[in-house]
């Protein structure tokens, strides 16, 4: 599967870099499902996943934790292993 990844240059122009990924059938199905759920494409899912990973890694480096809260702001699940 080929994914287009977008990176911004210093002149505010968009530069595209094409990468190839070798995914298992299960991971490819997950990627398709997520793309449908966000009304996006594979690249958008991967870009959002990378952004979320970046937030999690930066938080961990600062001694913080990443949690999932319910509608009443009760902490339900801690995201670990990042």
N, C-alpha and C positions, 0 to 999 in steps of 0.2 A: 504494500500500500504506500502511496506517495502522499506526503503532507507538505503543504506550503506553510512555512513559518515566516512571520513578518517581524522585521527589526527596524527601528527608527535610526536614521543617520543624524549627524550633527546639523545637517542643513534642512531638517524637518521633511525630508523626502523618505518615502518608503522603499526599502530595499527588501526583496524577497529572496529567500534561500530555500532551495528544495532539498528535503531530506527523505530518505527511504527508511521505513521501519519494517522489521520482520516481527509480526504479531501472531500469537496463538489464535486459533479460531475463537476460543472463549473470550480473549481480550478484545478481538475485533468486534464480536457481538456486543460486548459491553460498551465499546466506543460508539457503535451504531445506536444503541439504546440511549445513551447519554446525549448524543447529538439530537435525536428526536425529542427527548425530554426538554431540551433547552432551545428547540427550534433553530439549531445551528448546524455546523458541519464538524468534521473530524478535527480540523485545525483549531476551531474555536474551543472545542472540548479540551484539547491538549494545552492551548494557551491558558485557559482558565485553571486547569489542573496545575500547571507550572506556577501560576500566580499564587494559588493556594499553598502550594509546597513552599514557595519563597516566604510567605507570611509565617508558616509553621516553623521553618528553619530559623528565621530571624527571631521569632519569639523564644524558641528554645535556647538560642545563643544568649539571650538576655535573661534567662532564668524564668521565663514565663511558660504558661501552659495553654494549650488549645482545647476548648471544651465545646460540646454541643448542648444547647439549652432548649428547654421546651417553651411553649407560648407564655408561661408565667415566669420565665427567666430562671427556672430551676435547672441547675446543672445536672445533665443526664449521663453524658459520656465524655471521657477524656480521650483525646486523640494521642496515642503514644506510638513509639517506634519510629519516629522521624528524626 
